[in-house]
Amino acid sequence: MLESYFPILLFVIVGLLVGVGPMLIGWLLAPNHPDSEKLSPYECGFEAFEDARMKFDVRYYLVAILFILFDLEIAFLFPWAVVLNEIGLFGYLAMVIFLGILVVGFVYEWMKGALEWE
């Protein structure tokens, strides 16, 4: 009965070797000579000049949320396109309605100036 669990044990061991092995090898073989220059904060090629916890403009978050929203909606189109022949006219019309709502939302954002960046 225990021999039926051998593939699971082998899978766990190989997973640990693949996951932990390279980190362990890197820790053992890589040179570790930190100095003040290596440990200094680095940001975009120059020293950090402000607090990392500064407040961002709300437009940054708005653009980020809009990007995620439209990115997820576009990602929804790929599985739909793959099964379009199988879902027929109902699936096509459902996607047309979905894209219509998406376009109305996009036009609304555009008219409100949400996509403008000064």
C-alpha positions, -999 to 999 in steps of 0.1 A, spaced: 0 0 0 28 24 7 43 19 -27 13 37 -42 24 69 -24 60 67 -39 51 88 -70 38 116 -47 69 114 -25 91 115 -56 71 145 -69 76 164 -36 113 157 -35 119 168 -71 98 199 -65 119 208 -35 151 201 -54 140 223 -83 127 251 -60 153 252 -32 183 237 -51 191 268 -73 187 292 -43 210 270 -22 236 268 -50 235 305 -56 239 312 -19 269 288 -17 287 299 -49 279 336 -53 303 361 -39 289 381 -10 309 413 -4 284 441 4 298 476 7 283 509 14 277 516 -23 260 482 -28 237 487 2 227 523 -7 192 530 -19 190 531 -57 161 545 -77 161 550 -115 198 559 -117 199 585 -90 196 588 -53 161 587 -38 150 622 -30 116 618 -14 99 596 11 87 563 -4 54 568 13 45 601 -5 10 605 -17 3 599 -54 -22 618 -75 -55 601 -77 -53 601 -115 -25 576 -112 -48 551 -95 -76 559 -119 -54 551 -149 -42 519 -132 -77 508 -124 -88 515 -160 -59 496 -174 -67 466 -152 -104 468 -161 -98 470 -199 -70 444 -198 -93 419 -180 -121 426 -205 -99 420 -234 -86 388 -219 -122 377 -217 -124 380 -255 -99 352 -262 -118 323 -248 -150 337 -264 -133 338 -298 -121 302 -294 -157 288 -287 -176 312 -310 -187 284 -333 -201 264 -305 -220 291 -286 -237 304 -318 -258 335 -322 -267 338 -285 -230 340 -275 -223 364 -303 -251 388 -293 -241 385 -256 -206 396 -265 -219 425 -287 -239 437 -257 -209 433 -235 -187 452 -259 -214 479 -263 -214 485 -225 -176 486 -226 -176 512 -254 -202 533 -236 -181 532 -204 -150 541 -224 -167 571 -241 -180 583 -207 -145 582 -192 -131 600 -222 -158 627 -220 -152 632 -183 -115 637 -189 -104 606 -170 -79 597 -197 -63 632 -198 -29 636 -181 -15 671 -175 
